[in-house]
Amino acid sequence: MFPSAPPLWEKHSRNAVVGVSDDPPGETYWKVANGIRLTGMPAFKGVLSETEMWQVSLLLANADKPLPPAALVMLHGAPPAPAPVIPEKKK
């Protein structure tokens, strides 16, 4: 396919950029929403919500940074912490 898709979680051979982390998030959002012609990258605007497309775009914009602890917990399959129980006030 042309153009070739960049590896999203690997550094480019010529510099320290990881995936598309050097692109503005708005540009990545457009690519996620509309796809990239002739690359096999489909449009996701009919599949993901606007919020989810922004989440993907911001995740890719920060691919060169370590993931936050909460994201690591989700990736490793640990269940989220239960919400704290607030005792009811006595009347």
Secondary structure by P-SEA (a helix, b strand, c coil): ccccccccccccccccccccccccaaaaaaaaaccccccccccccccccaaaaaaaaaaaaaccccccaaaaaaaacccccccbbbbbbcc
